[in-house]
Amino acid sequence: MVKCVSILGSTGSIGRQTLDVIRHKNIRVAALTAGSNVERMEKQCREFVPAVAVMATREAADALKQKLQDLPIRVLYGEAGLLEAATMEQADCVITAVVGMLGLKPTLAAIRAGKRIGLANKETLVCAGELVMAEAEKYGAQIIPVDSEHSAIFQCLMGVGNRREVKKLILTCSGGPFYGMEREALKKVTRADALRHPNWKMGEKITIDCATLMNKGLEVIEAMHLYHLSVDKVEVVIHRQSIVHSMVECVDGAVMAQMGVPDMRLPIQLALTYPQREECPVDALDLTTCGALTFAKPDLEAFPSLKLAMECASRGGNACAVMNGANEVAVALFLDNRIGFYDMYDLVSGAVAAVPFVKNPSLDEILEADRLAREFVQEKMCN
Protein backbone atom coordinates (compact mmCIF):
# COMPACT_ATOMS: atom_id res chain seq x y z
CA MET A 1 0.00 0.00 0.00
CA VAL A 2 1.27 3.45 -0.90
CA LYS A 3 2.06 5.93 1.86
CA CYS A 4 1.98 9.29 0.08
CA VAL A 5 0.40 10.42 -3.19
CA SER A 6 0.33 13.30 -5.62
CA ILE A 7 -3.02 13.78 -7.35
CA LEU A 8 -2.95 15.45 -10.76
CA GLY A 9 -6.48 16.75 -11.29
CA SER A 10 -7.73 16.71 -7.70
CA THR A 11 -10.83 18.88 -8.21
CA GLY A 12 -12.31 16.69 -10.96
CA SER A 13 -14.49 13.62 -10.50
CA ILE A 14 -11.66 11.06 -10.22
CA GLY A 15 -9.58 13.38 -8.07
CA ARG A 16 -12.40 13.96 -5.59
CA GLN A 17 -13.14 10.25 -5.35
CA THR A 18 -9.43 9.56 -4.82
CA LEU A 19 -9.45 11.96 -1.89
CA ASP A 20 -12.48 10.15 -0.49
CA VAL A 21 -10.52 6.89 -0.52
CA ILE A 22 -7.53 8.62 1.03
CA ARG A 23 -9.69 9.87 3.91
CA HIS A 24 -10.45 6.27 4.84
CA LYS A 25 -6.88 5.02 4.38
CA ASN A 26 -4.95 7.80 6.12
CA ILE A 27 -2.65 8.22 3.12
CA ARG A 28 -0.61 11.43 3.07
CA VAL A 29 -0.90 13.91 0.20
CA ALA A 30 2.25 15.42 -1.31
CA ALA A 31 0.65 17.53 -4.03
CA LEU A 32 -2.70 18.52 -5.46
CA THR A 33 -3.22 20.06 -8.90
CA ALA A 34 -6.25 21.65 -10.53
CA GLY A 35 -7.38 23.82 -13.40
CA SER A 36 -9.24 26.96 -12.37
CA ASN A 37 -11.48 25.92 -9.45
CA VAL A 38 -9.79 27.97 -6.71
CA GLU A 39 -12.63 27.56 -4.22
CA ARG A 40 -12.62 23.76 -4.34
CA MET A 41 -8.83 23.62 -4.30
CA GLU A 42 -8.70 25.80 -1.19
CA LYS A 43 -11.04 23.41 0.63
CA GLN A 44 -8.94 20.42 -0.40
CA CYS A 45 -5.72 22.12 0.65
CA ARG A 46 -7.13 23.01 4.07
CA GLU A 47 -8.21 19.42 4.65
CA PHE A 48 -5.14 17.57 3.32
CA VAL A 49 -2.39 20.25 3.61
CA PRO A 50 -0.19 19.13 0.69
CA ALA A 51 3.34 20.46 0.37
CA VAL A 52 2.50 21.78 -3.11
CA ALA A 53 -0.69 23.01 -4.80
CA VAL A 54 -0.74 23.70 -8.54
CA MET A 55 -3.22 25.69 -10.63
CA ALA A 56 -3.38 25.93 -14.41
CA THR A 57 -2.74 29.69 -14.65
CA ARG A 58 -0.77 32.35 -12.80
CA GLU A 59 -4.01 34.21 -12.03
CA ALA A 60 -5.63 31.18 -10.40
CA ALA A 61 -2.42 30.42 -8.50
CA ASP A 62 -2.23 34.00 -7.20
CA ALA A 63 -5.84 33.81 -6.02
CA LEU A 64 -5.18 30.49 -4.25
CA LYS A 65 -1.98 31.78 -2.69
CA GLN A 66 -3.89 34.67 -1.13
CA LYS A 67 -6.39 32.28 0.42
CA LEU A 68 -3.71 29.94 1.80
CA GLN A 69 -1.39 32.47 3.41
CA ASP A 70 -1.88 30.81 6.80
CA LEU A 71 -0.74 27.38 5.56
CA PRO A 72 2.78 26.11 4.67
CA ILE A 73 1.83 25.23 1.09
CA ARG A 74 3.84 26.24 -1.98
CA VAL A 75 1.49 27.36 -4.74
CA LEU A 76 2.69 26.83 -8.33
CA TYR A 77 1.08 27.02 -11.76
CA GLY A 78 1.26 25.71 -15.30
CA GLU A 79 3.20 22.84 -16.81
CA ALA A 80 6.25 23.43 -14.60
CA GLY A 81 4.05 23.07 -11.53
CA LEU A 82 2.48 19.88 -12.85
CA LEU A 83 5.89 18.38 -13.51
CA GLU A 84 7.07 19.21 -9.99
CA ALA A 85 3.92 17.70 -8.48
CA ALA A 86 4.47 14.54 -10.53
CA THR A 87 8.03 14.02 -9.37
CA MET A 88 8.04 14.99 -5.68
CA GLU A 89 10.39 12.76 -3.72
CA GLN A 90 7.97 12.05 -0.86
CA ALA A 91 5.22 10.77 -3.16
CA ASP A 92 5.44 7.05 -3.95
CA CYS A 93 2.34 7.14 -6.18
CA VAL A 94 0.96 9.64 -8.69
CA ILE A 95 -2.72 9.56 -9.62
CA THR A 96 -2.98 11.04 -13.12
CA ALA A 97 -6.55 12.30 -13.34
CA VAL A 98 -6.11 15.37 -15.54
CA VAL A 99 -8.14 15.33 -18.75
CA GLY A 100 -6.58 15.16 -22.20
CA MET A 101 -3.05 15.54 -23.58
CA LEU A 102 -2.19 17.74 -20.63
CA GLY A 103 -1.47 14.52 -18.73
CA LEU A 104 1.21 13.14 -21.07
CA LYS A 105 4.33 15.05 -19.97
CA PRO A 106 3.70 14.81 -16.19
CA THR A 107 2.92 11.09 -16.52
CA LEU A 108 6.20 10.54 -18.35
CA ALA A 109 8.00 12.59 -15.69
CA ALA A 110 6.47 10.50 -12.90
CA ILE A 111 7.44 7.30 -14.72
CA ARG A 112 11.03 8.49 -15.08
CA ALA A 113 11.03 9.22 -11.35
CA GLY A 114 10.08 5.58 -10.74
CA LYS A 115 6.65 6.32 -9.23
CA ARG A 116 3.67 3.99 -9.15
CA ILE A 117 1.18 5.45 -11.63
CA GLY A 118 -2.54 5.26 -10.90
CA LEU A 119 -3.54 5.92 -14.49
CA ALA A 120 -6.88 7.62 -15.06
CA ASN A 121 -5.72 9.79 -17.97
CA LYS A 122 -6.36 7.47 -20.91
CA GLU A 123 -5.12 9.98 -23.50
CA THR A 124 -1.55 9.34 -22.30
CA LEU A 125 -1.61 5.79 -23.66
CA VAL A 126 -3.90 6.59 -26.59
CA CYS A 127 -1.45 9.14 -27.99
CA ALA A 128 1.91 7.75 -26.89
CA GLY A 129 1.30 4.23 -25.66
CA GLU A 130 4.43 2.60 -27.09
CA LEU A 131 6.65 5.36 -25.73
CA VAL A 132 4.99 5.42 -22.30
CA MET A 133 5.10 1.65 -21.80
CA ALA A 134 8.74 1.50 -22.95
CA GLU A 135 9.64 4.21 -20.43
CA ALA A 136 7.76 2.41 -17.66
CA GLU A 137 9.76 -0.76 -18.35
CA LYS A 138 13.03 1.17 -18.52
CA TYR A 139 12.52 2.98 -15.21
CA GLY A 140 10.71 0.21 -13.33
CA ALA A 141 7.54 2.28 -12.87
CA GLN A 142 4.39 0.33 -12.12
CA ILE A 143 1.29 1.41 -14.05
CA ILE A 144 -2.00 0.40 -12.43
CA PRO A 145 -5.11 1.44 -14.35
CA VAL A 146 -7.84 3.37 -12.57
CA ASP A 147 -10.45 3.13 -15.34
CA SER A 148 -13.06 0.63 -14.18
CA GLU A 149 -12.71 -1.46 -17.34
CA HIS A 150 -8.93 -1.66 -17.32
CA SER A 151 -8.85 -2.24 -13.59
CA ALA A 152 -11.24 -5.14 -14.20
CA ILE A 153 -8.92 -6.64 -16.80
CA PHE A 154 -5.93 -6.05 -14.50
CA GLN A 155 -7.74 -8.01 -11.79
CA CYS A 156 -8.86 -10.81 -14.12
CA LEU A 157 -5.29 -11.25 -15.35
CA MET A 158 -4.20 -11.96 -11.79
CA GLY A 159 -5.79 -15.35 -12.39
CA VAL A 160 -3.88 -16.04 -15.61
CA GLY A 161 -0.52 -17.71 -15.19
CA ASN A 162 0.84 -16.84 -18.63
CA ARG A 163 -0.26 -14.07 -21.00
CA ARG A 164 -0.08 -16.56 -23.88
CA GLU A 165 -3.15 -18.15 -22.31
CA VAL A 166 -5.20 -15.01 -23.10
CA LYS A 167 -7.33 -15.25 -26.22
CA LYS A 168 -8.90 -11.79 -26.00
CA LEU A 169 -9.99 -8.97 -23.73
CA ILE A 170 -13.66 -8.07 -23.55
CA LEU A 171 -14.34 -4.45 -22.65
CA THR A 172 -17.87 -3.78 -21.43
CA CYS A 173 -19.69 -0.60 -22.39
CA SER A 174 -22.90 0.80 -20.92
CA GLY A 175 -23.91 2.13 -24.33
CA GLY A 176 -24.35 5.62 -22.88
CA PRO A 177 -27.57 7.61 -22.89
CA PHE A 178 -28.42 6.88 -26.53
CA TYR A 179 -28.26 3.11 -26.68
CA GLY A 180 -30.74 1.74 -29.23
CA MET A 181 -31.21 5.05 -31.06
CA GLU A 182 -30.71 5.27 -34.81
CA ARG A 183 -28.83 7.91 -36.80
CA GLU A 184 -31.81 10.11 -37.67
CA ALA A 185 -32.84 10.44 -34.06
CA LEU A 186 -29.24 11.00 -32.92
CA LYS A 187 -28.85 13.98 -35.25
CA LYS A 188 -31.24 15.89 -32.99
CA VAL A 189 -29.79 15.11 -29.56
CA THR A 190 -28.55 17.99 -27.42
CA ARG A 191 -25.74 18.67 -25.00
CA ALA A 192 -28.11 18.13 -22.08
CA ASP A 193 -29.26 14.79 -23.53
CA ALA A 194 -25.69 13.58 -23.97
CA LEU A 195 -24.72 14.45 -20.40
CA ARG A 196 -27.38 12.15 -18.92
CA HIS A 197 -25.27 9.02 -18.45
CA PRO A 198 -27.42 6.16 -17.15
CA ASN A 199 -24.94 4.69 -14.62
CA TRP A 200 -21.86 6.78 -13.92
CA LYS A 201 -21.21 10.27 -12.56
CA MET A 202 -18.23 11.65 -14.46
CA GLY A 203 -16.78 14.84 -15.88
CA GLU A 204 -18.42 16.41 -18.92
CA LYS A 205 -15.75 15.47 -21.48
CA ILE A 206 -15.73 11.77 -20.69
CA THR A 207 -19.54 11.73 -20.47
CA ILE A 208 -19.80 13.07 -24.03
CA ASP A 209 -17.21 10.51 -25.16
CA CYS A 210 -19.41 7.82 -23.60
CA ALA A 211 -22.41 9.14 -25.55
CA THR A 212 -20.55 8.83 -28.88
CA LEU A 213 -18.76 5.59 -27.81
CA MET A 214 -15.47 7.35 -28.53
CA ASN A 215 -14.57 6.66 -24.91
CA LYS A 216 -14.75 2.94 -25.57
CA GLY A 217 -12.58 3.39 -28.64
CA LEU A 218 -9.99 5.18 -26.51
CA GLU A 219 -10.15 2.31 -24.04
CA VAL A 220 -9.53 -0.24 -26.80
CA ILE A 221 -6.33 1.61 -27.70
CA GLU A 222 -5.36 1.91 -24.05
CA ALA A 223 -5.90 -1.82 -23.51
CA MET A 224 -3.68 -2.69 -26.47
CA HIS A 225 -0.77 -0.84 -24.90
CA LEU A 226 -1.37 -1.81 -21.28
CA TYR A 227 -1.59 -5.52 -22.10
CA HIS A 228 0.54 -5.71 -25.26
CA LEU A 229 -2.19 -7.04 -27.55
CA SER A 230 -3.26 -6.22 -31.11
CA VAL A 231 -6.61 -4.53 -31.77
CA ASP A 232 -8.17 -7.78 -33.01
CA LYS A 233 -7.62 -9.22 -29.51
CA VAL A 234 -9.84 -6.56 -27.90
CA GLU A 235 -13.62 -6.83 -28.17
CA VAL A 236 -16.33 -4.39 -27.07
CA VAL A 237 -19.74 -5.53 -25.83
CA ILE A 238 -22.66 -3.43 -24.64
CA HIS A 239 -23.55 -4.20 -21.03
CA ARG A 240 -26.23 -1.76 -19.91
CA GLN A 241 -26.08 -2.57 -16.21
CA SER A 242 -22.37 -1.65 -15.65
CA ILE A 243 -22.02 -4.55 -13.19
CA VAL A 244 -19.52 -6.64 -15.16
CA HIS A 245 -16.70 -4.14 -15.65
CA SER A 246 -14.76 -6.21 -18.20
CA MET A 247 -13.69 -9.77 -18.95
CA VAL A 248 -10.77 -11.88 -20.12
CA GLU A 249 -11.32 -14.90 -22.37
CA CYS A 250 -8.63 -17.59 -22.20
CA VAL A 251 -7.57 -19.95 -24.97
CA ASP A 252 -9.45 -22.84 -23.34
CA GLY A 253 -12.73 -20.93 -23.54
CA ALA A 254 -12.87 -19.91 -19.87
CA VAL A 255 -14.08 -16.33 -19.35
CA MET A 256 -13.14 -14.44 -16.19
CA ALA A 257 -15.12 -11.36 -15.22
CA GLN A 258 -14.73 -8.71 -12.54
CA MET A 259 -18.04 -7.52 -11.12
CA GLY A 260 -19.03 -4.77 -8.71
CA VAL A 261 -21.28 -1.77 -8.21
CA PRO A 262 -20.55 1.15 -10.58
CA ASP A 263 -18.38 3.17 -8.20
CA MET A 264 -14.95 4.47 -9.20
CA ARG A 265 -13.65 4.30 -5.63
CA LEU A 266 -13.20 0.54 -6.06
CA PRO A 267 -10.55 0.71 -8.83
CA ILE A 268 -9.02 3.83 -7.27
CA GLN A 269 -8.49 2.05 -3.96
CA LEU A 270 -6.97 -1.01 -5.65
CA ALA A 271 -4.43 1.24 -7.38
CA LEU A 272 -3.41 2.52 -3.93
CA THR A 273 -3.43 -0.75 -1.98
CA TYR A 274 -2.26 -3.29 -4.60
CA PRO A 275 -1.25 -6.09 -4.17
CA GLN A 276 -3.45 -6.12 -1.06
CA ARG A 277 -7.21 -5.73 -0.95
CA GLU A 278 -8.76 -3.84 1.94
CA GLU A 279 -12.20 -2.77 3.10
CA CYS A 280 -13.61 -0.01 0.92
CA PRO A 281 -16.24 2.69 1.62
CA VAL A 282 -18.49 1.29 -1.11
CA ASP A 283 -21.54 -0.95 -0.85
CA ALA A 284 -20.87 -4.51 -1.95
CA LEU A 285 -22.65 -5.90 -5.00
CA ASP A 286 -25.87 -7.74 -4.11
CA LEU A 287 -26.41 -10.37 -6.80
CA THR A 288 -29.97 -11.02 -5.63
CA THR A 289 -31.10 -7.47 -6.38
CA CYS A 290 -28.92 -6.29 -9.29
CA GLY A 291 -31.25 -7.82 -11.87
CA ALA A 292 -30.54 -9.53 -15.18
CA LEU A 293 -27.18 -8.95 -16.87
CA THR A 294 -27.36 -8.47 -20.64
CA PHE A 295 -24.76 -8.22 -23.40
CA ALA A 296 -24.99 -7.04 -27.02
CA LYS A 297 -22.83 -5.93 -29.93
CA PRO A 298 -22.30 -2.17 -30.43
CA ASP A 299 -24.00 -0.44 -33.37
CA LEU A 300 -21.08 0.91 -35.40
CA GLU A 301 -23.41 2.57 -37.92
CA ALA A 302 -25.11 4.74 -35.31
CA PHE A 303 -21.88 5.23 -33.34
CA PRO A 304 -19.08 5.47 -35.94
CA SER A 305 -16.57 6.99 -33.51
CA LEU A 306 -15.89 3.55 -32.05
CA LYS A 307 -15.16 2.16 -35.51
CA LEU A 308 -12.90 5.13 -36.29
CA ALA A 309 -10.94 4.59 -33.08
CA MET A 310 -10.41 0.92 -33.88
CA GLU A 311 -9.25 1.81 -37.38
CA CYS A 312 -6.74 4.29 -35.94
CA ALA A 313 -5.60 1.65 -33.46
CA SER A 314 -4.96 -0.78 -36.30
CA ARG A 315 -3.11 1.87 -38.32
CA GLY A 316 -0.88 2.91 -35.41
CA GLY A 317 1.73 5.62 -35.78
CA ASN A 318 0.43 9.09 -34.98
CA ALA A 319 -3.15 8.32 -36.06
CA CYS A 320 -4.45 7.91 -32.51
CA ALA A 321 -2.83 11.18 -31.41
CA VAL A 322 -4.51 12.99 -34.30
CA MET A 323 -7.87 11.42 -33.50
CA ASN A 324 -7.58 12.24 -29.81
CA GLY A 325 -6.54 15.87 -30.33
CA ALA A 326 -9.32 16.52 -32.81
CA ASN A 327 -11.83 14.83 -30.53
CA GLU A 328 -10.89 16.99 -27.54
CA VAL A 329 -11.60 20.14 -29.53
CA ALA A 330 -14.78 18.72 -31.12
CA VAL A 331 -16.20 17.70 -27.74
CA ALA A 332 -15.48 21.17 -26.36
CA LEU A 333 -17.35 22.68 -29.32
CA PHE A 334 -20.32 20.38 -28.72
CA LEU A 335 -20.36 21.26 -25.02
CA ASP A 336 -20.37 24.92 -26.07
CA ASN A 337 -23.46 24.22 -28.24
CA ARG A 338 -21.58 25.24 -31.39
CA ILE A 339 -21.87 21.93 -33.28
CA GLY A 340 -24.20 18.93 -33.44
CA PHE A 341 -23.75 15.35 -32.31
CA TYR A 342 -22.46 13.92 -35.60
CA ASP A 343 -20.39 17.01 -36.35
CA MET A 344 -17.97 15.69 -33.74
CA TYR A 345 -17.37 12.53 -35.76
CA ASP A 346 -17.11 14.45 -39.05
CA LEU A 347 -14.47 16.80 -37.64
CA VAL A 348 -12.42 14.02 -36.04
CA SER A 349 -12.49 11.74 -39.09
CA GLY A 350 -11.60 14.74 -41.26
CA ALA A 351 -8.56 15.47 -39.12
CA VAL A 352 -7.42 11.85 -39.27
CA ALA A 353 -7.58 12.00 -43.07
CA ALA A 354 -5.90 15.41 -43.34
CA VAL A 355 -2.96 15.31 -40.92
CA PRO A 356 0.13 13.62 -42.43
CA PHE A 357 0.70 10.11 -41.13
CA VAL A 358 3.93 9.30 -39.25
CA LYS A 359 4.59 5.61 -38.71
CA ASN A 360 7.05 5.71 -35.78
CA PRO A 361 6.57 9.12 -34.17
CA SER A 362 8.84 10.62 -31.53
CA LEU A 363 7.36 12.50 -28.58
CA ASP A 364 7.80 15.78 -30.47
CA GLU A 365 6.03 14.32 -33.51
CA ILE A 366 3.17 13.10 -31.31
CA LEU A 367 2.79 16.58 -29.84
CA GLU A 368 2.92 18.06 -33.35
CA ALA A 369 0.21 15.65 -34.55
CA ASP A 370 -1.94 16.76 -31.64
CA ARG A 371 -1.36 20.43 -32.52
CA LEU A 372 -2.17 19.91 -36.21
CA ALA A 373 -5.36 18.01 -35.37
CA ARG A 374 -6.59 20.78 -33.10
CA GLU A 375 -5.67 23.38 -35.70
CA PHE A 376 -7.60 21.46 -38.36
CA VAL A 377 -10.79 21.46 -36.31
CA GLN A 378 -10.50 25.14 -35.42
CA GLU A 379 -9.90 26.10 -39.06
CA LYS A 380 -12.94 24.09 -40.15
CA MET A 381 -15.02 26.05 -37.67
CA CYS A 382 -13.72 29.35 -39.06
CA ASN A 383 -14.51 28.48 -42.70
C-alpha positions in Angstrom: 0.0 0.0 0.0 1.3 3.4 -0.9 2.1 5.9 1.9 2.0 9.3 0.1 0.4 10.4 -3.2 0.3 13.3 -5.6 -3.0 13.8 -7.4 -3.0 15.5 -10.8 -6.5 16.7 -11.3 -7.7 16.7 -7.7 -10.8 18.9 -8.2 -12.3 16.7 -11.0 -14.5 13.6 -10.5 -11.7 11.1 -10.2 -9.6 13.4 -8.1 -12.4 14.0 -5.6 -13.1 10.3 -5.3 -9.4 9.6 -4.8 -9.5 12.0 -1.9 -12.5 10.2 -0.5 -10.5 6.9 -0.5 -7.5 8.6 1.0 -9.7 9.9 3.9 -10.5 6.3 4.8 -6.9 5.0 4.4 -5.0 7.8 6.1 -2.6 8.2 3.1 -0.6 11.4 3.1 -0.9 13.9 0.2 2.3 15.4 -1.3 0.7 17.5 -4.0 -2.7 18.5 -5.5 -3.2 20.1 -8.9 -6.3 21.7 -10.5 -7.4 23.8 -13.4 -9.2 27.0 -12.4 -11.5 25.9 -9.4 -9.8 28.0 -6.7 -12.6 27.6 -4.2 -12.6 23.8 -4.3 -8.8 23.6 -4.3 -8.7 25.8 -1.2 -11.0 23.4 0.6 -8.9 20.4 -0.4 -5.7 22.1 0.7 -7.1 23.0 4.1 -8.2 19.4 4.7 -5.1 17.6 3.3 -2.4 20.2 3.6 -0.2 19.1 0.7 3.3 20.5 0.4 2.5 21.8 -3.1 -0.7 23.0 -4.8 -0.7 23.7 -8.5 -3.2 25.7 -10.6 -3.4 25.9 -14.4 -2.7 29.7 -14.6 -0.8 32.3 -12.8 -4.0 34.2 -12.0 -5.6 31.2 -10.4 -2.4 30.4 -8.5 -2.2 34.0 -7.2 -5.8 33.8 -6.0 -5.2 30.5 -4.3 -2.0 31.8 -2.7 -3.9 34.7 -1.1 -6.4 32.3 0.4 -3.7 29.9 1.8 -1.4 32.5 3.4 -1.9 30.8 6.8 -0.7 27.4 5.6 2.8 26.1 4.7 1.8 25.2 1.1 3.8 26.2 -2.0 1.5 27.4 -4.7 2.7 26.8 -8.3 1.1 27.0 -11.8 1.3 25.7 -15.3 3.2 22.8 -16.8 6.2 23.4 -14.6 4.1 23.1 -11.5 2.5 19.9 -12.9 5.9 18.4 -13.5 7.1 19.2 -10.0 3.9 17.7 -8.5 4.5 14.5 -10.5 8.0 14.0 -9.4 8.0 15.0 -5.7 10.4 12.8 -3.7 8.0 12.0 -0.9 5.2 10.8 -3.2 5.4 7.0 -4.0 2.3 7.1 -6.2 1.0 9.6 -8.7 -2.7 9.6 -9.6 -3.0 11.0 -13.1 -6.6 12.3 -13.3 -6.1 15.4 -15.5 -8.1 15.3 -18.7 -6.6 15.2 -22.2 -3.1 15.5 -23.6 -2.2 17.7 -20.6 -1.5 14.5 -18.7 1.2 13.1 -21.1 4.3 15.1 -20.0 3.7 14.8 -16.2 2.9 11.1 -16.5 6.2 10.5 -18.3 8.0 12.6 -15.7 6.5 10.5 -12.9 7.4 7.3 -14.7 11.0 8.5 -15.1 11.0 9.2 -11.3 10.1 5.6 -10.7 6.7 6.3 -9.2 3.7 4.0 -9.1 1.2 5.4 -11.6 -2.5 5.3 -10.9 -3.5 5.9 -14.5 -6.9 7.6 -15.1 -5.7 9.8 -18.0 -6.4 7.5 -20.9 -5.1 10.0 -23.5 -1.6 9.3 -22.3 -1.6 5.8 -23.7 -3.9 6.6 -26.6 -1.5 9.1 -28.0 1.9 7.8 -26.9 1.3 4.2 -25.7 4.4 2.6 -27.1 6.6 5.4 -25.7 5.0 5.4 -22.3 5.1 1.6 -21.8 8.7 1.5 -22.9 9.6 4.2 -20.4 7.8 2.4 -17.7 9.8 -0.8 -18.3 13.0 1.2 -18.5 12.5 3.0 -15.2 10.7 0.2 -13.3 7.5 2.3 -12.9 4.4 0.3 -12.1 1.3 1.4 -14.1 -2.0 0.4 -12.4 -5.1 1.4 -14.4 -7.8 3.4 -12.6 -10.4 3.1 -15.3 -13.1 0.6 -14.2 -12.7 -1.5 -17.3 -8.9 -1.7 -17.3 -8.8 -2.2 -13.6 -11.2 -5.1 -14.2 -8.9 -6.6 -16.8 -5.9 -6.1 -14.5 -7.7 -8.0 -11.8 -8.9 -10.8 -14.1 -5.3 -11.2 -15.4 -4.2 -12.0 -11.8 -5.8 -15.3 -12.4 -3.9 -16.0 -15.6 -0.5 -17.7 -15.2 0.8 -16.8 -18.6 -0.3 -14.1 -21.0 -0.1 -16.6 -23.9 -3.1 -18.2 -22.3 -5.2 -15.0 -23.1 -7.3 -15.3 -26.2 -8.9 -11.8 -26.0 -10.0 -9.0 -23.7 -13.7 -8.1 -23.5 -14.3 -4.4 -22.7 -17.9 -3.8 -21.4 -19.7 -0.6 -22.4 -22.9 0.8 -20.9 -23.9 2.1 -24.3 -24.3 5.6 -22.9 -27.6 7.6 -22.9 -28.4 6.9 -26.5 -28.3 3.1 -26.7 -30.7 1.7 -29.2 -31.2 5.1 -31.1 -30.7 5.3 -34.8 -28.8 7.9 -36.8 -31.8 10.1 -37.7 -32.8 10.4 -34.1 -29.2 11.0 -32.9 -28.9 14.0 -35.2 -31.2 15.9 -33.0 -29.8 15.1 -29.6 -28.6 18.0 -27.4 -25.7 18.7 -25.0 -28.1 18.1 -22.1 -29.3 14.8 -23.5 -25.7 13.6 -24.0 -24.7 14.5 -20.4 -27.4 12.1 -18.9 -25.3 9.0 -18.5 -27.4 6.2 -17.1 -24.9 4.7 -14.6 -21.9 6.8 -13.9 -21.2 10.3 -12.6 -18.2 11.6 -14.5 -16.8 14.8 -15.9 -18.4 16.4 -18.9 -15.8 15.5 -21.5 -15.7 11.8 -20.7 -19.5 11.7 -20.5 -19.8 13.1 -24.0 -17.2 10.5 -25.2 -19.4 7.8 -23.6 -22.4 9.1 -25.5 -20.5 8.8 -28.9 -18.8 5.6 -27.8 -15.5 7.4 -28.5 -14.6 6.7 -24.9 -14.7 2.9 -25.6 -12.6 3.4 -28.6 -10.0 5.2 -26.5 -10.2 2.3 -24.0 -9.5 -0.2 -26.8 -6.3 1.6 -27.7 -5.4 1.9 -24.0 -5.9 -1.8 -23.5 -3.7 -2.7 -26.5 -0.8 -0.8 -24.9 -1.4 -1.8 -21.3 -1.6 -5.5 -22.1 0.5 -5.7 -25.3 -2.2 -7.0 -27.6 -3.3 -6.2 -31.1 -6.6 -4.5 -31.8 -8.2 -7.8 -33.0 -7.6 -9.2 -29.5 -9.8 -6.6 -27.9 -13.6 -6.8 -28.2 -16.3 -4.4 -27.1 -19.7 -5.5 -25.8 -22.7 -3.4 -24.6 -23.5 -4.2 -21.0 -26.2 -1.8 -19.9 -26.1 -2.6 -16.2 -22.4 -1.7 -15.6 -22.0 -4.5 -13.2 -19.5 -6.6 -15.2 -16.7 -4.1 -15.6 -14.8 -6.2 -18.2 -13.7 -9.8 -19.0 -10.8 -11.9 -20.1 -11.3 -14.9 -22.4 -8.6 -17.6 -22.2 -7.6 -20.0 -25.0 -9.4 -22.8 -23.3 -12.7 -20.9 -23.5 -12.9 -19.9 -19.9 -14.1 -16.3 -19.4 -13.1 -14.4 -16.2 -15.1 -11.4 -15.2 -14.7 -8.7 -12.5 -18.0 -7.5 -11.1 -19.0 -4.8 -8.7 -21.3 -1.8 -8.2 -20.6 1.1 -10.6 -18.4 3.2 -8.2 -14.9 4.5 -9.2 -13.7 4.3 -5.6 -13.2 0.5 -6.1 -10.6 0.7 -8.8 -9.0 3.8 -7.3 -8.5 2.0 -4.0 -7.0 -1.0 -5.6 -4.4 1.2 -7.4 -3.4 2.5 -3.9 -3.4 -0.7 -2.0 -2.3 -3.3 -4.6 -1.2 -6.1 -4.2 -3.4 -6.1 -1.1 -7.2 -5.7 -0.9 -8.8 -3.8 1.9 -12.2 -2.8 3.1 -13.6 0.0 0.9 -16.2 2.7 1.6 -18.5 1.3 -1.1 -21.5 -0.9 -0.8 -20.9 -4.5 -2.0 -22.7 -5.9 -5.0 -25.9 -7.7 -4.1 -26.4 -10.4 -6.8 -30.0 -11.0 -5.6 -31.1 -7.5 -6.4 -28.9 -6.3 -9.3 -31.3 -7.8 -11.9 -30.5 -9.5 -15.2 -27.2 -9.0 -16.9 -27.4 -8.5 -20.6 -24.8 -8.2 -23.4 -25.0 -7.0 -27.0 -22.8 -5.9 -29.9 -22.3 -2.2 -30.4 -24.0 -0.4 -33.4 -21.1 0.9 -35.4 -23.4 2.6 -37.9 -25.1 4.7 -35.3 -21.9 5.2 -33.3 -19.1 5.5 -35.9 -16.6 7.0 -33.5 -15.9 3.6 -32.0 -15.2 2.2 -35.5 -12.9 5.1 -36.3 -10.9 4.6 -33.1 -10.4 0.9 -33.9 -9.2 1.8 -37.4 -6.7 4.3 -35.9 -5.6 1.6 -33.5 -5.0 -0.8 -36.3 -3.1 1.9 -38.3 -0.9 2.9 -35.4 1.7 5.6 -35.8 0.4 9.1 -35.0 -3.2 8.3 -36.1 -4.4 7.9 -32.5 -2.8 11.2 -31.4 -4.5 13.0 -34.3 -7.9 11.4 -33.5 -7.6 12.2 -29.8 -6.5 15.9 -30.3 -9.3 16.5 -32.8 -11.8 14.8 -30.5 -10.9 17.0 -27.5 -11.6 20.1 -29.5 -14.8 18.7 -31.1 -16.2 17.7 -27.7 -15.5 21.2 -26.4 -17.4 22.7 -29.3 -20.3 20.4 -28.7 -20.4 21.3 -25.0 -20.4 24.9 -26.1 -23.5 24.2 -28.2 -21.6 25.2 -31.4 -21.9 21.9 -33.3 -24.2 18.9 -33.4 -23.7 15.4 -32.3 -22.5 13.9 -35.6 -20.4 17.0 -36.3 -18.0 15.7 -33.7 -17.4 12.5 -35.8 -17.1 14.5 -39.1 -14.5 16.8 -37.6 -12.4 14.0 -36.0 -12.5 11.7 -39.1 -11.6 14.7 -41.3 -8.6 15.5 -39.1 -7.4 11.8 -39.3 -7.6 12.0 -43.1 -5.9 15.4 -43.3 -3.0 15.3 -40.9 0.1 13.6 -42.4 0.7 10.1 -41.1 3.9 9.3 -39.3 4.6 5.6 -38.7 7.0 5.7 -35.8 6.6 9.1 -34.2 8.8 10.6 -31.5 7.4 12.5 -28.6 7.8 15.8 -30.5 6.0 14.3 -33.5 3.2 13.1 -31.3 2.8 16.6 -29.8 2.9 18.1 -33.3 0.2 15.7 -34.6 -1.9 16.8 -31.6 -1.4 20.4 -32.5 -2.2 19.9 -36.2 -5.4 18.0 -35.4 -6.6 20.8 -33.1 -5.7 23.4 -35.7 -7.6 21.5 -38.4 -10.8 21.5 -36.3 -10.5 25.1 -35.4 -9.9 26.1 -39.1 -12.9 24.1 -40.2 -15.0 26.1 -37.7 -13.7 29.4 -39.1 -14.5 28.5 -42.7 
